[in-house]
């Protein structure tokens, strides 16, 4: 103990701090037991969020609704993690995960957890919204970074309702909601970014026919829905497979789409806080550079744009000849495809292989709100 305290005092504080910003979260968790000074410093809110801002994305893979694996894309190391079971959906925000767990057709709960801190909080869904179509959002009030909130949007027999759970009060409350038109959000194409939620959504006519696609946002500070931008390059016809949405640089969105001929396009927005948000094409890729993504598996994939401006892509691949399913990570640029790591493989007959999902995830020291 004396040696640890001495080492702390011999080094300039700024040097210690800069070193710790580069240390991965799993190592910092172990450092907390070194001495009281280390523990206090690593629990300091300013350090926690600064370290989070400097951290890089990785992939968190969920297999069979209960097995977790983190893929560090800097080192390509694979780490097994513990978490809740029977999850059906998950949203990442600041290293925290909001998971919906369905134990049967009726009984379901929400879990907010940090897999690296091994902290979890169970939240009962509000009774008025059980058993109806709905989706969740997870973010925070920009006035107070640690004021995390959960959104539940529910459609009950044609009537829309919005409920918010605020951790500071530990209560659900209703929020006034009105909208000029009907819409439907793809709950599995959602991104929590800079405190707000973004969904790939469809605007509906009175007869429920689709008129256009757009990006729907929920602002947790103002507690309102708003339309961020439209998607003029995506139409409801046979030419396009449903695109995938991701964040880009903490203040922009990116979208990966593929047509029936195998052509892949990557689009990005300007800053989502700008008065007018629009899309620009990042690059195109055409076969045979990307034979790995078959039409059937394009839906089961996750991506983000890496600091190198390349796409990091997690996907399932089918080997028809050997009857295997491969779970791989690729680095992709324009006309460049490089395999990074194979995380797992299954036999085609193993139905659990179809129950693999992946999420973009940034490990953090942010504690689960009490």
N, C-alpha and C positions, 0 to 999 in steps of 0.2 A: 504493500500500500504506500509506504514511504517513497519507494522508488518511482511509482507512478506519479505521485504528487511532485517529486523533484523534476521528473522529465517534463511535466506540464509547465513548470515555472521557468525552466531553462530555455525553452523555445519562445520566440516572439509570438504573441497571440495571433497577429495577422497571418503568420506563416502556418500556424496550427490550423487556423480556420480555412485557409485556402487549400491545405492538404485534405482536410476532412470533406470539403465540397466534392472532391474527386473520388472519395471512398464509396463503394456500393453500400446499399442499405443493409444487406444482410450482415456485413462486417460492422457497420455502425451499431446495429442492435447488440452485438456482442460487446462492443466497446463500453456500453452503458454500465456494465458491471465492473469496469476497471476501478473507478473511484467516484465519489459524489460530485466532483467538479465536472468530470466527463459526462456523467448522467445529466446534470443540470444543464450543461451546454447543449447536449444533443436533444434535450426536451424543450429548448427555447424555441418559441414560435418563429422568430425571425430566421434562425438557422434552418429550421424545418422547411420553410417555404422557399428560402433561397436555394437550398440543396435540391428541392423538387424542380425549380426552374432550370437548374443546370443538368438535370438527369435526362437520360435518353429513353425513348420508347423501346419496349420489347413486346413479345407476344405471350399471352396467358392462354394456354390451351386447356379446355375442359373436355374430359372424356367420360362418356357414359353418365353424365349429369353429376359426377361426384369426385372424379380424379383430376388433380390440377398439376400443371407443369408450366413453369416459367422459362421462356427462351430468351436468354441474354444475347442480343444481336451484336454486342461489342466483342464478346468472348466466345460466342456460340455455345456457352455452357447451358445445360438443362438442369433445372432444379425442381424437385417434387415438393408440393406445398399441400397444406391441409386446409379444408374449408367445409362449408355446409354441403349437404347432399340433396339430391332431387331438385337441382336448380333447373329452371326453364328459360330464364333470361338474365342478362347481367349488363350493368352500366358502370363504366369507370369514371371516376372524378377524383383527381388529386391523390391517386394511390389507394383510394377507398373504392370498394365495390358494392353496388346495390344489386342484390340478387333476389329474384322471386323463386321461392321454393314451394313446390306443389307435392304434398305428401299423398294426396289422392285427388279425386275430381272436385272435392269440396274444400278440404283443409289445405290452406296455403298461407305462408307467412313471408315476410320480407326480412332479409338479413343485410346489415351493413357491416363490412368487415375489411380488415387490413391483413392480407395473408402473411406479410413479412413480420408484422408485430404480433400476429396470432391473437388479434382482438376481434370480437364479434358482438354485435348488438341485434337482438331480435325485435321486430316491430310488427304488431298485429295490424293487418289491413283494416281500414275503417269498414264497419259493418254494412253501411249503405251501398258500398260498391262491390261487395262480394258477388261472384256468380255472373257478372256481366262483362261484355267486351271492354277492354281498356288497355292502357299502356302507361308506363312509368317514365319519369324524368328525374334527374339527380343533378343538383347544382348548388349554388350558394349566392348569397346577397353580396354584391360588390362593396357595400358599405362596411361589411365585416367578413373577411375572407373565411373565417371558421364558422360562419353562420350557415351551416348546410341545411338544405331543404329537399324534400321528396315531393314530386308531383304525381298525382294519379288522375288521369283523364278517363272518364267512363261514359259509355253510351248505354242508356237504359231505355229500351223500347222507344228509341228515337229521341230521347231527351238526353242532352249532354250535361255532365257535371264535372266540376274540377275540385279536387281536394288537395290540400298541402299539409305535409307533416313537417313541423319545424322542430329541430332537435333542442333548441333552447327552451321550448315550452313542453316538449314531448307529447304534443297533442295534434290531432288532425283538425283542420278547419276548412270550411267551404269558401270558395273564391268565386266572386261574380264572373260569369262567363257569357259572352254573346259574340256571334260571328255572322257575317253577312252571307256566308255560303257554307255548304257542307263539305267536309273533307275527310280523308282517311289517311292515317299515318302508318308507315311501315315500321313497326316497333323494333324490328331487328336491324334496321338501317338508321341508327341513331348515334349521335355524338354529343357528349358533354364537353364543352369547351369554354374556358374563361368564365365559368359560372353559369352559363346558359346551355339549354338543350336545343339540338337541331335534329330534325327528322326529314327523311325523304317522304313526301306526301303527294296525294292526288286530290285535286278539286273535283267535286261531284255536282252534277246537275240535279234538279228536282227528281228526275227519274233514275237517279243514281249512276248515270253514265258519266264517264270521266271526260273532263274538258281539258285539263292540263296537269302537268307535274310541277311541283315547286318545293322549296325548302321551307319548312315550318320551324319557327323558333319559339321557345318559351323563355321569357326574360324573368329570372327569379328575383331580380331587384324590384321590378315594377309589377311582377306577377301578372303578366299578360302574354297572350299568344300574338305572334306577328309573322307576316310573310317576309322572309329574307330576300328571296330572289326566285325567279322562275327557272325552268329547265327546258329551254326551247329546242335543244338538240335531242331530247328524249321524247318519243311518241309511243302511244299504245298500239303498236302493230307487231308484226312478226319479225321485224328486222332487229329488235333489240332485246337482250336479256336484261332483267331488272338490274340496275347498276348498284354499285357499292359505295357507301359514303364514309369518309374519314376526315379527321382534322388535318391541318397543315400549318405548322409553325405557330400554333396556339391562337392565331387570330384569323385564319383562313380555312376554307373547306376544300376538299378534293373529292373527286368522283371518278370511279373506274367503271367503264361500261364496255360491253362486247356485243357485236352483232352476230347474226346467224352464219356469217361467212368466216368468223374467227377474228375479224379485225377488232383490235382493242384500242380504246381511246382513254386518255387521262386528262381530266379537266380540273382547273383550280379557280377559285374566286380571288378577288381582291380582299382587303380587310373587311370582315363582316360588320364592323362598326361604321363603315363609310355610309354616306347618305344613299348612294346607289351601289348595290352589290351586283356584279355581273361575273360571267364565266369566261375564261380563256383556255384554249387548248394547250396542254402541257406537252404532250407528244402522242403520236400514233404508233401502233405496232401491228404488223400483219404477219400471218403465217408465212414461212414455217418457223419463225423465230420463237413462237410460243405454242408449241403443240401440247404443252403440259396441261393446259386448262381445257378440258372437254366441256361441251355444253352442259352435260349433266352435273358437273362438279363446280361450275362457275358460281353457283349460288352459295356453295359452302367454302368460302374463302374470306380472308381478311388482309387488308393492306394498309400501309401508310407510306408517306414520302420521307425517306431517310435524310440525314444531314448532308449526305453526298449527292442529294437530288435524284437518287435512284429509288425505285419502288421496292420496298420490302414486302414480300407476298407469302402468306401462309395458305396452303391449299391441300386438298385431297387429290390424289392421282390414281387412276385406274390402270392396272396392267392386265389387259384382257388375256394375254397369252399365259401368264403365270397365275392369273386369278388372285392378284394381290391388290390391296389398297395401300398406297404410300402417303404418309403425312410429311410434307416437305416444306422448307422455307427457301425462297428464291430471292435473289437480288436482280432487278430488271431495269434496264435502260432502253433507250430507243435502239432496237435491233441487237440488244445484248441481254442474254439470260444466263445467270450463273447460279448453280445450286449451292446453297450455303450449308444446310444440315438436314438430315432425315431424322425426324423426331420419333417416328414409330411406323410400323407396318402391320397390316392385318390381312387375313385371308378374306376373299370375297364373300364367303359364306358366313363370316362373323358379322352379324347385324349391328354389333356395338360400334363398328367402324363408321357407321352412318350417324352415330350420336356424338361425334366430335365437333366441337365449336371452338372458335378462337377469338380473342379480343386483344386490341391494342392496349397495353398496360404499362404504366410507369411506376415502379416501386417507390415508396415514400415512407417517411417517418411520421406522417400525419396520423394522429391517434383517432380511433373511432369515437365520435361524439357521444358523451354519456347521456 
